[in-house]
């Protein structure tokens, strides 16, 4: 009876979790944890859920494919939290909100941002990235962030981001340009062309 009860409770937890997408690629050791539950190892093809905290170890990385076709890569020793994700085709109320707690990241927006850009945001500890349909790469720590706009995968679409915090905001609408937030008390720096080596180093880390 105890075993059956435990099994029932575990199934209830799984059923209560809202699916967000599937793991498309994984290298090394990657874990996901919802709340205080025991962390689980993520492998290619695994499902991840809303409220998951996804953590990569050293020499590890993961590519997440959300159900609206947004792709999200995080590099080694990184942490991503999926705060909100809801996507239903041709319906209102779609939303996507995530937090990069630390590490390198890259995301290419999908249908939520395409249909209504304001329904998606990506946060770091020091700034929020507002989406206009785009391809972004960056790196974040507990007290700083570097955020760079890349060439869109769909060349026919305009691309831009707004990076903002309580001290100011900037619009970046030229691929290869980016902004830096040096600490938790500073606004995003004016957009500037980022060094190709900086971009390439971030790409390699993923």
Secondary structure, DSSP 8 states (H G I E B T S, - for coil): -HHHHHHHHHHHHHHHS-EEEEEEEEES-EEEEETTS--EE--TT-EEETTEEEEE-TT-EEEEEETTS-EEEE-TT-EEEEEEEE--TT-S--EEEEEEEEEEEEEE--HHHHH-GGGEEEE-SS-EEEESS-EEEEEE-SS-EEEEE---SSTTS---EEEEETTEEEEE-STTEEEEE-STTS-----EE--HHHHHHHHHH-
